[in-house]
Each structure stands twice: as structure tokens, then as C-alpha cells.
Amino acid sequence: MNNTIEAILTFWFGELDEHGYAAEERNKLWFQGGAATDAAIRTQFGAVHKQAQQGELDYWAGQPRGRLALIIVLDQFSRNIFRG
């Protein structure tokens, strides 16, 4: 599995419980965010977002975890990267 895909999923979901659910604390990241979250995403995943936006990571869509990572990068991370 691609390390970048795993880094994205781990950043977004954190540790999953025995049922595969993210901890309640992830709601803060998802719904409250803030300048620190935006900066962290911009720093850690800004280059990945650019690659995805240019279609360089389209091959990720061929596997479920890769497709999910692409959705997070292009939909969720873009909100943080370009906020403000």
C-alpha cells in the first residue's frame, strides 16, 4: 500500500476502533478545524493536493483506500488548503 495514501487516511481518521470507526474526537478536526489545522494540512499535503489536482494520482482510484484518500485530498483538504 502506498505510504502517502496511508498517511492521508491516518491523518484524517486517526486510530480506528475495533469496529472500524474513527474516535469522536475527530469531529473537532472535521467540523471545527482552524488555522492550525489548515496550516498542518497545507504543509503536509499541499504538494499531494497539487499532484491530485493535476491528475497525477488518478491511478489511486483503482483501489478502495486510494479512492478514499483521493476524495479526502480533493474535497476535504482543498477546503483547508484554500480557506481564507
The first five atom37 places (N, CA, C, CB, O) and aatype in JSON, in Angstrom:
{
  "aatype": [12, 2, 2, 16, 9, 6, 0, 9, 10, 16, 13, 17, 13, 7, 6, 10, 3, 6, 8, 7, 18, 0, 0, 6, 6, 1, 2, 11, 10, 17, 13, 5, 7, 7, 0, 0, 16, 3, 0, 0, 9, 1, 16, 5, 13, 7, 0, 19, 8, 11, 5, 0, 5, 5, 7, 6, 10, 3, 18, 17, 0, 7, 5, 14, 1, 7, 1, 10, 0, 10, 9, 9, 19, 10, 3, 5, 13, 15, 1, 2, 9, 13, 1, 7],
  "atom_mask": [
    [1, 1, 1, 1, 1],
    [1, 1, 1, 1, 1],
    [1, 1, 1, 1, 1],
    [1, 1, 1, 1, 1],
    [1, 1, 1, 1, 1],
    [1, 1, 1, 1, 1],
    [1, 1, 1, 1, 1],
    [1, 1, 1, 1, 1],
    [1, 1, 1, 1, 1],
    [1, 1, 1, 1, 1],
    [1, 1, 1, 1, 1],
    [1, 1, 1, 1, 1],
    [1, 1, 1, 1, 1],
    [1, 1, 1, 0, 1],
    [1, 1, 1, 1, 1],
    [1, 1, 1, 1, 1],
    [1, 1, 1, 1, 1],
    [1, 1, 1, 1, 1],
    [1, 1, 1, 1, 1],
    [1, 1, 1, 0, 1],
    [1, 1, 1, 1, 1],
    [1, 1, 1, 1, 1],
    [1, 1, 1, 1, 1],
    [1, 1, 1, 1, 1],
    [1, 1, 1, 1, 1],
    [1, 1, 1, 1, 1],
    [1, 1, 1, 1, 1],
    [1, 1, 1, 1, 1],
    [1, 1, 1, 1, 1],
    [1, 1, 1, 1, 1],
    [1, 1, 1, 1, 1],
    [1, 1, 1, 1, 1],
    [1, 1, 1, 0, 1],
    [1, 1, 1, 0, 1],
    [1, 1, 1, 1, 1],
    [1, 1, 1, 1, 1],
    [1, 1, 1, 1, 1],
    [1, 1, 1, 1, 1],
    [1, 1, 1, 1, 1],
    [1, 1, 1, 1, 1],
    [1, 1, 1, 1, 1],
    [1, 1, 1, 1, 1],
    [1, 1, 1, 1, 1],
    [1, 1, 1, 1, 1],
    [1, 1, 1, 1, 1],
    [1, 1, 1, 0, 1],
    [1, 1, 1, 1, 1],
    [1, 1, 1, 1, 1],
    [1, 1, 1, 1, 1],
    [1, 1, 1, 1, 1],
    [1, 1, 1, 1, 1],
    [1, 1, 1, 1, 1],
    [1, 1, 1, 1, 1],
    [1, 1, 1, 1, 1],
    [1, 1, 1, 0, 1],
    [1, 1, 1, 1, 1],
    [1, 1, 1, 1, 1],
    [1, 1, 1, 1, 1],
    [1, 1, 1, 1, 1],
    [1, 1, 1, 1, 1],
    [1, 1, 1, 1, 1],
    [1, 1, 1, 0, 1],
    [1, 1, 1, 1, 1],
    [1, 1, 1, 1, 1],
    [1, 1, 1, 1, 1],
    [1, 1, 1, 0, 1],
    [1, 1, 1, 1, 1],
    [1, 1, 1, 1, 1],
    [1, 1, 1, 1, 1],
    [1, 1, 1, 1, 1],
    [1, 1, 1, 1, 1],
    [1, 1, 1, 1, 1],
    [1, 1, 1, 1, 1],
    [1, 1, 1, 1, 1],
    [1, 1, 1, 1, 1],
    [1, 1, 1, 1, 1],
    [1, 1, 1, 1, 1],
    [1, 1, 1, 1, 1],
    [1, 1, 1, 1, 1],
    [1, 1, 1, 1, 1],
    [1, 1, 1, 1, 1],
    [1, 1, 1, 1, 1],
    [1, 1, 1, 1, 1],
    [1, 1, 1, 0, 1]
  ],
  "atom_positions": [
    [[0.85, -1.19, 0.0], [0.0, 0.0, 0.0], [0.89, 1.24, 0.0], [-0.97, 0.01, 1.23], [1.94, 1.26, 0.64]],
    [[0.47, 2.23, -0.69], [1.18, 3.49, -0.82], [1.25, 4.2, 0.54], [0.51, 4.39, -1.87], [0.22, 4.38, 1.2]],
    [[2.45, 4.6, 0.95], [2.61, 5.28, 2.25], [1.87, 6.6, 2.31], [4.08, 5.51, 2.53], [1.38, 6.98, 3.37]],
    [[1.79, 7.31, 1.19], [1.09, 8.59, 1.17], [-0.41, 8.38, 1.4], [1.33, 9.33, -0.16], [-1.04, 9.14, 2.13]],
    [[-0.96, 7.37, 0.78], [-2.38, 7.04, 0.99], [-2.62, 6.77, 2.47], [-2.8, 5.81, 0.14], [-3.56, 7.3, 3.06]],
    [[-1.78, 5.95, 3.06], [-1.94, 5.62, 4.48], [-1.77, 6.85, 5.37], [-0.94, 4.54, 4.88], [-2.47, 6.99, 6.37]],
    [[-0.84, 7.73, 5.01], [-0.64, 8.96, 5.8], [-1.88, 9.84, 5.76], [0.58, 9.74, 5.27], [-2.26, 10.42, 6.77]],
    [[-2.51, 9.93, 4.6], [-3.73, 10.73, 4.46], [-4.85, 10.14, 5.31], [-4.17, 10.8, 2.98], [-5.5, 10.86, 6.07]],
    [[-5.06, 8.84, 5.19], [-6.14, 8.19, 5.93], [-5.9, 8.26, 7.44], [-6.28, 6.73, 5.49], [-6.84, 8.47, 8.21]],
    [[-4.66, 8.08, 7.86], [-4.35, 8.16, 9.29], [-4.54, 9.58, 9.81], [-2.91, 7.7, 9.55], [-5.09, 9.77, 10.89]],
    [[-4.09, 10.57, 9.04], [-4.28, 11.95, 9.46], [-5.77, 12.26, 9.61], [-3.64, 12.92, 8.46], [-6.18, 12.87, 10.6]],
    [[-6.57, 11.84, 8.64], [-7.98, 12.22, 8.63], [-8.82, 11.44, 9.64], [-8.55, 12.02, 7.26], [-9.66, 12.02, 10.33]],
    [[-8.59, 10.14, 9.73], [-9.43, 9.3, 10.58], [-8.81, 8.98, 11.94], [-9.74, 8.02, 9.88], [-9.53, 8.61, 12.86]],
    [[-7.5, 9.12, 12.08], [-6.84, 8.73, 13.32], [-6.9, 7.23, 13.51], [0.0, 0.0, 0.0], [-7.07, 6.48, 12.54]],
    [[-6.76, 6.8, 14.73], [-6.85, 5.37, 15.04], [-8.32, 4.95, 15.02], [-6.21, 5.06, 16.43], [-9.17, 5.61, 15.61]],
    [[-8.59, 3.86, 14.35], [-9.96, 3.35, 14.29], [-10.2, 2.37, 15.44], [-10.24, 2.66, 12.93], [-9.28, 1.69, 15.89]],
    [[-11.44, 2.31, 15.89], [-11.76, 1.36, 16.97], [-11.95, -0.04, 16.39], [-13.03, 1.81, 17.73], [-11.76, -0.26, 15.2]],
    [[-12.32, -0.97, 17.24], [-12.44, -2.37, 16.82], [-13.54, -2.58, 15.77], [-12.73, -3.25, 18.01], [-13.57, -3.63, 15.12]],
    [[-14.42, -1.61, 15.61], [-15.48, -1.69, 14.61], [-15.13, -0.92, 13.34], [-16.79, -1.17, 15.19], [-15.92, -0.89, 12.39]],
    [[-13.96, -0.31, 13.32], [-13.53, 0.45, 12.16], [-14.01, 1.89, 12.14], [0.0, 0.0, 0.0], [-13.99, 2.54, 11.1]],
    [[-14.45, 2.4, 13.3], [-14.94, 3.77, 13.39], [-13.87, 4.7, 13.94], [-16.19, 3.84, 14.27], [-13.05, 4.31, 14.77]],
    [[-13.89, 5.94, 13.47], [-13.0, 6.97, 13.99], [-13.5, 7.42, 15.36], [-12.9, 8.18, 13.02], [-14.7, 7.35, 15.65]],
    [[-12.58, 7.87, 16.19], [-12.94, 8.36, 17.53], [-13.75, 9.64, 17.41], [-11.67, 8.6, 18.38], [-13.6, 10.4, 16.45]],
    [[-14.6, 9.88, 18.39], [-15.43, 11.1, 18.44], [-14.58, 12.36, 18.34], [-16.23, 11.13, 19.74], [-15.03, 13.36, 17.77]],
    [[-13.38, 12.32, 18.87], [-12.51, 13.5, 18.85], [-12.19, 13.98, 17.44], [-11.22, 13.2, 19.59], [-11.81, 15.13, 17.25]],
    [[-12.34, 13.11, 16.45], [-12.07, 13.51, 15.06], [-13.08, 14.54, 14.58], [-12.1, 12.28, 14.13], [-12.8, 15.28, 13.64]],
    [[-14.24, 14.59, 15.22], [-15.24, 15.6, 14.85], [-14.67, 17.01, 14.94], [-16.47, 15.48, 15.75], [-15.03, 17.88, 14.14]],
    [[-13.78, 17.24, 15.9], [-13.16, 18.56, 16.04], [-12.36, 18.91, 14.79], [-12.25, 18.61, 17.28], [-12.44, 20.02, 14.28]],
    [[-11.59, 17.94, 14.31], [-10.8, 18.15, 13.09], [-11.72, 18.39, 11.9], [-9.88, 16.95, 12.83], [-11.5, 19.31, 11.11]],
    [[-12.74, 17.56, 11.78], [-13.61, 17.62, 10.61], [-14.5, 18.86, 10.58], [-14.47, 16.4, 10.55], [-14.71, 19.45, 9.52]],
    [[-15.01, 19.25, 11.74], [-16.03, 20.3, 11.74], [-15.6, 21.63, 12.35], [-17.22, 19.82, 12.47], [-16.25, 22.65, 12.12]],
    [[-14.51, 21.63, 13.12], [-14.07, 22.88, 13.72], [-12.79, 23.39, 13.1], [-13.89, 22.71, 15.21], [-12.61, 24.6, 12.93]],
    [[-11.89, 22.49, 12.77], [-10.65, 22.87, 12.1], [-9.95, 24.04, 12.76], [0.0, 0.0, 0.0], [-9.7, 24.04, 13.96]],
    [[-9.65, 25.05, 11.95], [-8.98, 26.24, 12.45], [-7.67, 26.48, 11.72], [0.0, 0.0, 0.0], [-7.26, 25.68, 10.88]],
    [[-7.03, 27.57, 12.06], [-5.81, 27.98, 11.37], [-4.69, 26.94, 11.52], [-5.33, 29.32, 11.91], [-3.95, 26.7, 10.57]],
    [[-4.57, 26.34, 12.69], [-3.52, 25.34, 12.91], [-3.76, 24.1, 12.05], [-3.44, 24.95, 14.39], [-2.82, 23.54, 11.48]],
    [[-5.01, 23.68, 11.96], [-5.35, 22.53, 11.13], [-5.09, 22.84, 9.66], [-6.82, 22.12, 11.33], [-4.51, 22.03, 8.94]],
    [[-5.51, 24.02, 9.23], [-5.29, 24.43, 7.84], [-3.79, 24.43, 7.52], [-5.88, 25.83, 7.59], [-3.38, 23.93, 6.47]],
    [[-2.99, 24.98, 8.41], [-1.54, 25.05, 8.19], [-0.92, 23.65, 8.15], [-0.88, 25.88, 9.29], [-0.06, 23.38, 7.32]],
    [[-1.37, 22.77, 9.04], [-0.84, 21.4, 9.06], [-1.15, 20.68, 7.76], [-1.41, 20.62, 10.26], [-0.29, 20.0, 7.2]],
    [[-2.38, 20.81, 7.29], [-2.77, 20.14, 6.05], [-2.02, 20.75, 4.87], [-4.3, 20.25, 5.82], [-1.54, 20.03, 4.0]],
    [[-1.9, 22.06, 4.84], [-1.18, 22.74, 3.77], [0.28, 22.27, 3.73], [-1.24, 24.28, 3.95], [0.82, 21.99, 2.66]],
    [[0.9, 22.19, 4.89], [2.31, 21.78, 4.97], [2.5, 20.31, 4.6], [2.85, 22.03, 6.36], [3.37, 19.97, 3.8]],
    [[1.67, 19.45, 5.19], [1.86, 18.01, 5.0], [1.34, 17.5, 3.66], [1.18, 17.26, 6.1], [1.9, 16.56, 3.1]],
    [[0.27, 18.12, 3.14], [-0.4, 17.54, 1.99], [-0.61, 18.5, 0.82], [-1.71, 16.99, 2.4], [-1.28, 18.15, -0.15]],
    [[-0.05, 19.69, 0.9], [-0.22, 20.66, -0.19], [0.31, 20.15, -1.52], [0.0, 0.0, 0.0], [-0.34, 20.3, -2.55]],
    [[1.49, 19.55, -1.5], [2.08, 19.02, -2.74], [1.26, 17.84, -3.27], [3.54, 18.58, -2.49], [1.11, 17.68, -4.48]],
    [[0.75, 17.02, -2.37], [-0.09, 15.89, -2.78], [-1.37, 16.41, -3.43], [-0.43, 14.97, -1.56], [-1.83, 15.87, -4.43]],
    [[-1.95, 17.46, -2.85], [-3.16, 18.05, -3.43], [-2.88, 18.53, -4.85], [-3.67, 19.21, -2.55], [-3.69, 18.31, -5.75]],
    [[-1.76, 19.19, -5.05], [-1.41, 19.68, -6.39], [-1.29, 18.52, -7.38], [-0.1, 20.49, -6.35], [-1.78, 18.61, -8.5]],
    [[-0.62, 17.44, -6.97], [-0.5, 16.26, -7.82], [-1.87, 15.69, -8.17], [0.36, 15.19, -7.14], [-2.14, 15.35, -9.32]],
    [[-2.72, 15.59, -7.17], [-4.06, 15.04, -7.39], [-4.86, 15.93, -8.32], [-4.81, 14.86, -6.05], [-5.57, 15.45, -9.2]],
    [[-4.76, 17.23, -8.12], [-5.49, 18.19, -8.94], [-5.06, 18.11, -10.4], [-5.28, 19.61, -8.4], [-5.86, 18.33, -11.3]],
    [[-3.8, 17.78, -10.63], [-3.27, 17.68, -11.98], [-3.49, 16.29, -12.59], [-1.79, 18.0, -11.98], [-3.07, 16.04, -13.72]],
    [[-4.15, 15.41, -11.86], [-4.46, 14.08, -12.37], [-3.34, 13.07, -12.22], [0.0, 0.0, 0.0], [-3.45, 11.95, -12.72]],
    [[-2.27, 13.45, -11.55], [-1.12, 12.56, -11.42], [-1.37, 11.38, -10.48], [0.07, 13.34, -10.92], [-0.62, 10.41, -10.49]],
    [[-2.42, 11.47, -9.68], [-2.73, 10.39, -8.73], [-4.02, 9.66, -9.09], [-2.83, 10.96, -7.31], [-4.59, 8.96, -8.25]],
    [[-4.48, 9.83, -10.3], [-5.73, 9.18, -10.71], [-5.68, 7.66, -10.54], [-6.03, 9.51, -12.16], [-6.71, 7.03, -10.31]],
    [[-4.51, 7.09, -10.65], [-4.39, 5.64, -10.51], [-4.78, 5.16, -9.1], [-2.96, 5.2, -10.82], [-5.09, 3.99, -8.91]],
    [[-4.76, 6.06, -8.12], [-5.19, 5.7, -6.77], [-6.64, 5.23, -6.77], [-5.03, 6.89, -5.82], [-7.03, 4.41, -5.93]],
    [[-7.43, 5.73, -7.69], [-8.86, 5.39, -7.73], [-9.11, 3.92, -8.03], [-9.57, 6.25, -8.76], [-10.23, 3.44, -7.89]],
    [[-8.09, 3.2, -8.43], [-8.23, 1.78, -8.75], [-8.29, 0.88, -7.53], [0.0, 0.0, 0.0], [-8.51, -0.33, -7.67]],
    [[-8.1, 1.43, -6.35], [-8.19, 0.64, -5.12], [-9.01, 1.41, -4.09], [-6.77, 0.31, -4.56], [-8.94, 2.64, -4.05]],
    [[-9.77, 0.73, -3.28], [-10.69, 1.42, -2.36], [-10.03, 2.45, -1.44], [-11.39, 0.41, -1.52], [-10.53, 3.56, -1.31]],
    [[-8.92, 2.1, -0.81], [-8.27, 3.04, 0.11], [-7.68, 4.23, -0.64], [-7.18, 2.33, 0.93], [-7.68, 5.35, -0.15]],
    [[-7.19, 3.97, -1.82], [-6.66, 5.04, -2.66], [-7.76, 5.98, -3.11], [0.0, 0.0, 0.0], [-7.57, 7.2, -3.12]],
    [[-8.89, 5.43, -3.5], [-10.03, 6.26, -3.91], [-10.49, 7.14, -2.74], [-11.2, 5.37, -4.41], [-10.77, 8.33, -2.92]],
    [[-10.57, 6.56, -1.56], [-10.98, 7.32, -0.38], [-9.97, 8.45, -0.1], [-11.1, 6.4, 0.85], [-10.37, 9.57, 0.2]],
    [[-8.69, 8.15, -0.2], [-7.66, 9.17, 0.02], [-7.79, 10.3, -1.0], [-6.25, 8.55, -0.07], [-7.65, 11.47, -0.65]],
    [[-8.06, 9.96, -2.26], [-8.27, 10.99, -3.29], [-9.45, 11.88, -2.95], [-8.48, 10.34, -4.66], [-9.38, 13.1, -3.11]],
    [[-10.52, 11.29, -2.51], [-11.71, 12.08, -2.13], [-11.36, 13.03, -1.0], [-12.88, 11.15, -1.71], [-11.73, 14.21, -1.03]],
    [[-10.66, 12.54, -0.01], [-10.28, 13.39, 1.12], [-9.38, 14.54, 0.65], [-9.56, 12.57, 2.21], [-9.59, 15.69, 1.03]],
    [[-8.39, 14.22, -0.17], [-7.47, 15.25, -0.65], [-8.19, 16.29, -1.49], [-6.34, 14.62, -1.46], [-8.02, 17.49, -1.27]],
    [[-8.99, 15.85, -2.45], [-9.6, 16.79, -3.39], [-10.82, 17.51, -2.83], [-9.99, 16.06, -4.64], [-11.13, 18.62, -3.25]],
    [[-11.51, 16.9, -1.9], [-12.7, 17.54, -1.34], [-12.41, 18.2, 0.0], [-13.82, 16.52, -1.18], [-12.62, 19.41, 0.16]],
    [[-11.95, 17.43, 0.95], [-11.77, 17.96, 2.3], [-10.51, 18.8, 2.45], [-11.73, 16.82, 3.29], [-10.57, 19.93, 2.96]],
    [[-9.37, 18.28, 2.02], [-8.13, 19.02, 2.19], [-8.14, 20.32, 1.4], [-6.94, 18.17, 1.77], [-7.57, 21.32, 1.85]],
    [[-8.78, 20.34, 0.25], [-8.82, 21.58, -0.54], [-9.51, 22.69, 0.24], [-9.54, 21.35, -1.88], [-9.16, 23.86, 0.1]],
    [[-10.48, 22.35, 1.05], [-11.17, 23.35, 1.88], [-10.2, 23.98, 2.87], [-12.36, 22.72, 2.64], [-10.25, 25.18, 3.13]],
    [[-9.31, 23.16, 3.43], [-8.33, 23.65, 4.39], [-7.19, 24.4, 3.71], [-7.77, 22.49, 5.22], [-6.73, 25.44, 4.19]],
    [[-6.74, 23.88, 2.59], [-5.61, 24.48, 1.9], [-5.94, 25.87, 1.38], [-5.17, 23.59, 0.74], [-5.1, 26.77, 1.44]],
    [[-7.16, 26.05, 0.88], [-7.52, 27.32, 0.24], [-8.44, 28.21, 1.07], [-8.18, 27.04, -1.07], [-8.93, 29.22, 0.58]],
    [[-8.66, 27.84, 2.33], [-9.52, 28.67, 3.18], [-8.91, 30.05, 3.36], [-9.74, 27.99, 4.56], [-7.7, 30.21, 3.51]],
    [[-9.78, 31.04, 3.35], [-9.32, 32.4, 3.63], [-8.95, 33.07, 2.4], [0.0, 0.0, 0.0], [-8.54, 34.23, 2.43]]
  ]
}
